[in-house]
Amino acid sequence: MNILKELVIDAGEKDENGNYDYFYEFEHYQCQFSKFTLLAKSYKDEPELVSFYGLEKEGARLMPPSKSTKEIQEVISALMPEGKSKFTTLSEQGYVEILPSKTKNGLLSWFREK
């Protein structure tokens, strides 16, 4: 597994007072496995939360797994040393919580800044 992390700022137009009509700042994760890539976000206003929102496979964008998988647990174990402690995944019912299994520390070598 290889994790690419990128800081993303998505902002609308500024009004006459210099305020944005919307402003989002988040860390975007591309968690690359041999056959697919899991996509996740962590917003600045909830830095402990990581939400899996997609899966890319053979050029197609799919829903992420709706429950915990070996690969999701591998990503969780890599993100916990960065202070991430809450995890959700997108399902047909909305975002659902994923509980971490026992994890190992010191897995930050998987990260590569984009």
MARBA-3410 file (N, C-alpha, C, O; in Angstrom, 1 decimal):
114
0.8,-1.2,0.0,0.0,0.0,0.0,0.9,1.2,0.0,2.0,1.3,0.6 ~ 0.4,2.2,-0.7,1.1,3.6,-0.7,0.0,4.6,-0.5,-1.1,4.5,-1.2 ~ 0.2,5.6,0.4,-0.8,6.6,0.6,-0.2,8.0,0.1,0.9,8.4,0.6 ~ -0.9,8.6,-0.8,-0.6,10.0,-1.2,-1.5,10.9,-0.4,-2.7,10.7,-0.3 ~ -1.0,11.9,0.2,-1.7,12.9,0.9,-1.5,14.3,0.3,-0.4,14.7,0.0
-2.7,15.0,0.1,-2.6,16.3,-0.5,-3.5,17.3,0.2,-4.7,16.9,0.5 ~ -3.0,18.5,0.6,-3.9,19.5,1.2,-4.7,20.2,0.1,-4.1,20.6,-0.9 ~ -6.0,20.2,0.2,-6.9,20.8,-0.8,-7.7,22.0,-0.1,-8.2,21.8,1.0 ~ -7.7,23.1,-0.8,-8.6,24.2,-0.4,-9.6,24.5,-1.6,-9.1,24.7,-2.7 ~ -10.8,24.4,-1.2,-11.9,24.7,-2.2,-12.7,25.9,-1.7,-13.4,25.8,-0.7
-12.6,27.0,-2.4,-13.2,28.2,-2.0,-14.0,28.9,-3.1,-13.6,28.8,-4.3 ~ -15.1,29.5,-2.7,-15.9,30.2,-3.7,-15.4,31.6,-3.9,-14.2,31.9,-3.5 ~ -16.2,32.4,-4.5,-15.8,33.8,-4.8,-15.9,34.6,-3.5,-16.7,34.3,-2.6 ~ -15.0,35.7,-3.4,-15.1,36.6,-2.3,-16.2,37.6,-2.5,-16.4,38.1,-3.6 ~ -16.9,38.0,-1.4,-17.8,39.1,-1.5,-17.1,40.4,-1.3,-15.9,40.5,-1.2
-17.9,41.5,-1.2,-17.3,42.8,-1.1,-16.6,43.0,0.3,-15.8,43.9,0.4 ~ -16.9,42.2,1.3,-16.2,42.2,2.6,-15.0,41.3,2.6,-14.4,41.2,3.7 ~ -14.7,40.6,1.6,-13.6,39.7,1.5,-13.9,38.3,2.1,-13.0,37.5,2.3 ~ -15.2,38.0,2.3,-15.6,36.7,2.8,-15.9,35.8,1.6,-16.5,36.2,0.6 ~ -15.6,34.5,1.8,-15.9,33.5,0.7,-17.4,33.1,0.9,-17.8,33.0,2.0
-18.1,32.8,-0.2,-19.4,32.2,-0.1,-19.3,30.8,0.4,-20.3,30.3,1.0 ~ -18.2,30.1,0.2,-18.0,28.8,0.8,-16.5,28.6,0.9,-15.7,29.1,0.1 ~ -16.0,27.8,1.9,-14.6,27.5,2.0,-14.4,26.2,2.7,-14.9,26.0,3.8 ~ -13.7,25.3,2.0,-13.4,23.9,2.6,-11.9,23.7,2.5,-11.3,24.0,1.5 ~ -11.4,23.2,3.6,-9.9,22.9,3.6,-9.9,21.4,4.2,-10.4,21.2,5.3
-9.2,20.6,3.4,-9.2,19.2,3.9,-7.9,18.5,3.3,-7.3,18.9,2.4 ~ -7.6,17.4,4.0,-6.5,16.5,3.5,-7.2,15.4,2.6,-8.1,14.8,3.1 ~ -6.7,15.3,1.4,-7.2,14.3,0.5,-6.2,13.1,0.5,-5.0,13.3,0.3 ~ -6.7,11.9,0.7,-5.9,10.7,0.7,-6.2,9.8,-0.5,-7.4,9.5,-0.8 ~ -5.2,9.4,-1.2,-5.3,8.3,-2.2,-4.5,7.1,-1.7,-3.3,7.1,-1.6
-5.3,6.1,-1.3,-4.7,4.9,-0.6,-4.6,3.8,-1.7,-5.5,3.1,-2.0 ~ -3.4,3.7,-2.3,-3.2,2.9,-3.4,-2.8,1.4,-3.1,-1.8,1.2,-2.4 ~ -3.6,0.5,-3.5,-3.3,-0.9,-3.4,-3.0,-1.5,-4.8,-3.2,-0.7,-5.8 ~ -2.7,-2.7,-5.0,-2.3,-3.2,-6.3,-3.4,-3.2,-7.3,-3.2,-3.0,-8.5 ~ -4.6,-3.4,-6.9,-5.7,-3.5,-7.8,-6.8,-2.4,-7.8,-7.6,-2.3,-8.6
-6.6,-1.5,-6.8,-7.6,-0.4,-6.6,-7.0,0.7,-5.7,-6.0,0.5,-5.1 ~ -7.7,1.8,-5.7,-7.3,2.9,-4.8,-8.5,3.4,-4.0,-9.6,3.6,-4.6 ~ -8.3,3.4,-2.7,-9.4,4.0,-1.8,-9.2,5.5,-1.7,-8.0,5.9,-1.6 ~ -10.3,6.2,-1.7,-10.2,7.7,-1.6,-10.8,8.1,-0.3,-11.9,7.6,0.2 ~ -10.2,9.0,0.4,-10.7,9.5,1.7,-10.4,11.0,1.9,-9.5,11.5,1.2
-11.1,11.6,2.8,-10.9,13.0,3.2,-10.9,13.2,4.7,-11.5,12.4,5.4 ~ -10.2,14.2,5.1,-10.2,14.6,6.5,-10.3,16.2,6.6,-9.3,16.8,6.2 ~ -11.4,16.7,7.0,-11.6,18.2,7.0,-10.9,18.8,8.2,-10.7,18.2,9.2 ~ -10.4,20.0,7.9,-9.6,20.8,8.9,-10.4,21.0,10.2,-9.8,21.0,11.3 ~ -11.7,21.2,10.1,-12.5,21.5,11.3,-12.9,20.2,12.1,-13.4,20.3,13.2
-12.6,19.1,11.6,-12.7,17.8,12.3,-11.5,16.9,12.0,-11.6,15.9,11.3 ~ -10.3,17.4,12.4,-9.0,16.7,12.0,-8.9,15.3,12.5,-8.1,14.5,11.9 ~ -9.6,14.8,13.5,-9.5,13.5,13.9,-10.3,12.5,13.1,-10.1,11.3,13.2 ~ -11.2,13.0,12.2,-12.1,12.2,11.4,-11.6,12.0,10.0,-11.2,12.9,9.3 ~ -11.6,10.7,9.5,-11.3,10.4,8.2,-12.5,9.7,7.6,-13.0,8.7,8.2
-12.9,10.1,6.4,-14.1,9.5,5.7,-13.7,9.0,4.4,-13.2,9.7,3.5 ~ -13.9,7.7,4.2,-13.7,7.0,2.9,-14.9,7.3,2.1,-16.1,7.1,2.5 ~ -14.7,7.9,0.9,-15.9,8.2,0.0,-15.9,7.6,-1.4,-16.8,7.8,-2.1 ~ -14.8,6.9,-1.7,-14.8,6.3,-3.1,-13.7,5.3,-3.2,-12.8,5.1,-2.4 ~ -13.8,4.6,-4.3,-12.9,3.5,-4.7,-12.7,3.6,-6.2,-13.7,3.6,-7.0
-11.4,3.7,-6.7,-11.2,3.7,-8.1,-10.6,2.4,-8.5,-9.6,1.9,-7.9 ~ -11.1,1.8,-9.6,-10.7,0.5,-10.0,-10.8,0.5,-11.6,-11.9,0.7,-12.1 ~ -9.7,0.3,-12.3,-9.7,0.2,-13.7,-10.4,1.4,-14.4,-11.1,1.3,-15.3 ~ -10.1,2.6,-13.8,-10.7,3.8,-14.4,-12.1,4.2,-14.0,-12.6,5.2,-14.4 ~ -12.7,3.3,-13.2,-14.1,3.6,-12.8,-14.1,4.1,-11.3,-13.3,3.6,-10.5
-15.0,5.0,-11.0,-15.2,5.5,-9.6,-16.4,4.7,-9.0,-17.5,4.8,-9.6 ~ -16.1,4.0,-7.9,-17.2,3.2,-7.3,-17.4,3.6,-5.8,-16.6,4.5,-5.3 ~ -18.4,3.1,-5.2,-18.6,3.3,-3.8,-17.5,2.6,-3.0,-17.0,1.6,-3.5 ~ -17.1,3.1,-1.9,-16.1,2.4,-1.1,-16.8,1.2,-0.4,-18.0,1.1,-0.4 ~ -16.0,0.3,0.2,-16.6,-0.8,1.0,-17.5,-0.2,2.1,-17.1,0.8,2.7
-18.7,-0.7,2.3,-19.6,-0.2,3.3,-19.4,-0.8,4.6,-20.1,-0.5,5.6 ~ -18.3,-1.6,4.8,-18.0,-2.1,6.1,-16.5,-2.3,6.1,-15.8,-2.0,5.1 ~ -15.9,-2.6,7.3,-14.5,-2.7,7.4,-13.9,-3.9,6.6,-14.5,-4.9,6.5 ~ -12.8,-3.6,5.9,-12.1,-4.6,5.2,-10.6,-4.6,5.6,-10.2,-3.8,6.4 ~ -9.9,-5.6,5.2,-8.5,-5.7,5.5,-7.8,-4.5,5.1,-6.9,-3.9,5.8
-8.1,-4.0,3.9,-7.4,-2.8,3.3,-7.8,-1.5,4.1,-6.9,-0.7,4.3 ~ -9.1,-1.4,4.4,-9.5,-0.2,5.2,-8.7,-0.2,6.6,-8.3,0.8,7.0 ~ -8.6,-1.4,7.2,-7.9,-1.5,8.5,-6.4,-1.2,8.3,-5.8,-0.6,9.2 ~ -5.9,-1.5,7.2,-4.5,-1.2,6.9,-4.3,0.3,6.8,-3.3,0.9,7.3 ~ -5.2,1.0,6.1,-5.2,2.5,6.0,-5.4,3.1,7.4,-4.6,4.0,7.8
-6.3,2.6,8.2,-6.6,3.1,9.5,-5.3,3.0,10.4,-5.0,3.9,11.1 ~ -4.6,1.8,10.3,-3.4,1.7,11.1,-2.3,2.6,10.7,-1.5,3.0,11.5 ~ -2.3,3.1,9.4,-1.3,4.0,9.0,-1.7,5.5,9.4,-0.8,6.3,9.6 ~ -3.0,5.8,9.5,-3.4,7.1,9.8,-3.5,7.4,11.3,-3.4,8.6,11.7 ~ -3.7,6.4,12.1,-3.8,6.6,13.6,-2.6,7.4,14.2,-2.8,8.2,15.0
-1.3,7.0,13.8,-0.2,7.8,14.4,-0.2,9.2,14.0,0.5,10.0,14.6 ~ -1.0,9.6,13.0,-1.1,11.0,12.6,-2.2,11.8,13.4,-2.5,12.9,13.1 ~ -2.8,11.1,14.4,-3.8,11.7,15.2,-5.2,11.4,14.7,-6.2,12.0,15.3 ~ -5.4,10.6,13.7,-6.7,10.3,13.2,-7.3,9.2,14.2,-6.6,8.2,14.4 ~ -8.5,9.4,14.7,-9.1,8.4,15.6,-10.5,8.0,15.3,-11.0,7.1,15.9
-11.2,8.7,14.4,-12.6,8.4,14.0,-12.6,8.1,12.5,-11.9,8.8,11.7 ~ -13.3,7.1,12.1,-13.3,6.7,10.7,-14.7,6.4,10.3,-15.5,5.7,11.0 ~ -15.1,6.8,9.1,-16.4,6.5,8.5,-16.2,6.1,7.0,-15.2,6.3,6.4 ~ -17.2,5.4,6.5,-17.2,5.0,5.1,-18.6,5.3,4.5,-19.6,5.2,5.2 ~ -18.6,5.8,3.3,-19.9,6.1,2.6,-20.6,4.8,2.3,-20.0,3.9,1.7
-21.9,4.8,2.6,-22.7,3.6,2.3,-24.0,4.2,1.6,-24.2,5.4,1.5 ~ -24.9,3.3,1.2,-26.2,3.8,0.6,-27.0,4.5,1.6,-27.9,5.2,1.3 ~ -26.8,4.3,2.9,-27.5,5.0,4.0,-26.8,6.2,4.5,-27.3,6.8,5.5 ~ -25.7,6.6,3.9,-24.9,7.7,4.3,-23.6,7.2,4.9,-23.2,6.1,4.7 ~ -22.9,8.1,5.7,-21.7,7.7,6.3,-21.9,6.8,7.5,-22.8,7.2,8.4
-21.2,5.7,7.6,-21.3,4.8,8.8,-19.9,4.7,9.4,-18.9,4.7,8.7 ~ -19.9,4.5,10.7,-18.7,4.4,11.5,-18.0,3.1,11.3,-18.6,2.1,11.1 ~ -16.6,3.2,11.2,-15.8,2.0,11.2,-14.9,2.0,12.4,-14.3,3.0,12.7 ~ -14.9,1.0,13.2,-14.1,0.9,14.4,-12.7,0.3,14.0,-12.7,-0.7,13.3 ~ -11.6,0.9,14.5,-10.3,0.3,14.2,-10.1,-1.0,14.9,-10.6,-1.2,16.0
-9.4,-1.9,14.3,-9.0,-3.1,15.0,-7.7,-2.8,15.6,-7.2,-1.7,15.6 ~ -7.1,-3.8,16.3,-5.8,-3.5,16.9,-4.8,-3.1,15.8,-4.7,-3.7,14.7 ~ -4.1,-2.0,16.0,-3.2,-1.5,15.0,-1.8,-1.4,15.5,-1.5,-1.5,16.7 ~ -0.9,-1.2,14.5,0.5,-1.1,14.8,0.9,0.4,14.6,0.3,1.1,13.8 ~ 1.8,0.9,15.4,2.3,2.2,15.2,3.5,2.2,14.3,4.1,1.2,13.9
3.9,3.4,13.9,5.1,3.6,13.1,5.0,3.2,11.6,5.9,2.8,11.0 ~ 3.8,3.4,11.0,3.6,3.0,9.7,3.6,4.2,8.7,3.1,4.2,7.6 ~ 4.1,5.4,9.2,4.1,6.6,8.4,5.0,6.5,7.1,4.9,7.4,6.3 ~ 5.8,5.5,7.0,6.6,5.4,5.8,5.8,5.1,4.6,6.3,5.2,3.5 ~ 4.5,4.8,4.8,3.6,4.6,3.6,3.2,5.9,3.0,2.8,5.9,1.8
3.4,7.0,3.7,3.0,8.3,3.2,4.0,8.9,2.2,5.2,8.8,2.4 ~ 3.4,9.5,1.2,4.2,10.3,0.2,3.4,11.6,0.0,2.3,11.5,-0.5 ~ 4.0,12.7,0.2,3.3,14.0,0.0,3.1,14.2,-1.5,4.1,13.9,-2.3 ~ 2.0,14.6,-1.9,1.7,14.8,-3.4,2.1,16.2,-3.7,2.0,16.6,-4.9
END
